[in-house]
Amino acid sequence: MATDYDAPRTKDEDQGHESLKALKSQQHGRTALIDVEDADTAEGIDLPGADLSGEELIVQIVPPQQDEFTCASCFLVRHQSQVAREKDGAKYCRDCEG
């Protein structure tokens, strides 16, 4: 059944709810039990066949090309066709100008 959230509330609907104090007193009696094992830590998780401990990440950094610019708002490198506005030598992309 669909609920009309814009409709004014009647007092009859609110009478069935318990008071805040009653709900809080019921909550104090409850405790959460969590089943935690010693092997559930991040160190205990091994990916199958993936021993990456001796690997190095090598990334080649390429400077912006002549037909690219760095947006002064989001700092992403974009193609010149994405320039929406240029102010005081700073260029802004279409996504940031919006």
C-alpha positions in Angstrom: 0.0 0.0 0.0 1.3 3.4 -0.9 1.9 6.0 1.8 1.2 9.6 1.3 3.9 11.4 3.3 2.5 14.8 2.5 -0.8 14.1 4.1 -1.4 15.7 7.5 -1.0 13.3 10.4 -3.8 12.4 12.7 -3.4 11.8 16.4 -4.8 8.2 16.0 -1.7 7.1 14.2 0.6 8.2 16.9 -1.2 6.5 19.8 0.1 3.0 18.9 3.8 4.0 19.4 5.6 3.4 22.7 7.2 6.3 24.5 10.9 7.1 24.1 11.6 6.2 27.7 10.0 2.8 27.3 12.1 2.1 24.2 15.3 3.1 25.9 14.6 0.9 28.9 14.0 -2.1 26.6 17.3 -1.4 24.8 19.4 -1.5 28.0 18.5 -5.1 28.5 19.8 -6.2 25.1 23.4 -6.9 24.3 24.9 -7.6 20.9 27.0 -10.8 20.5 29.6 -10.7 17.9 31.3 -13.9 16.8 34.9 -12.9 16.3 37.7 -15.4 15.6 41.4 -14.7 15.9 41.9 -15.3 12.1 39.3 -12.6 11.2 41.9 -9.8 11.2 43.2 -8.1 8.1 46.6 -9.9 8.5 44.8 -13.3 8.5 43.3 -12.8 5.0 45.3 -14.3 2.2 44.4 -14.0 -1.4 44.8 -17.3 -3.3 48.0 -17.4 -5.2 48.8 -13.7 -4.6 52.1 -13.2 -2.7 52.6 -9.5 -3.4 55.0 -8.8 -0.5 58.0 -8.5 -2.8 56.3 -6.4 -5.5 56.9 -2.7 -6.2 54.5 -0.5 -7.9 56.1 1.4 -10.8 54.0 4.2 -12.4 55.2 6.3 -15.3 54.1 9.9 -14.8 53.4 11.8 -18.0 53.2 15.6 -17.9 50.2 17.3 -19.4 50.4 17.4 -23.2 50.0 20.6 -25.3 46.4 19.9 -26.0 45.6 19.3 -22.3 45.0 21.5 -19.2 44.6 21.0 -15.5 41.3 22.2 -14.1 41.7 24.7 -11.3 38.7 23.3 -9.5 38.9 19.5 -9.6 42.6 19.3 -10.6 42.0 16.7 -13.2 43.9 16.8 -16.5 41.4 17.4 -19.3 41.5 17.9 -23.1 41.4 21.5 -24.4 37.9 20.8 -25.7 36.7 20.5 -22.1 37.6 24.2 -21.2 34.4 26.0 -20.1 35.9 29.1 -18.6 39.3 30.8 -18.2 39.8 33.4 -15.5 43.1 34.9 -14.4 45.1 32.3 -16.3 43.2 29.4 -14.5 41.1 27.1 -16.7 37.9 25.4 -15.5 36.4 22.2 -17.1 32.8 21.8 -18.2 32.0 19.4 -15.3 33.0 22.0 -12.7 31.2 24.8 -14.4 28.2 22.8 -14.8 
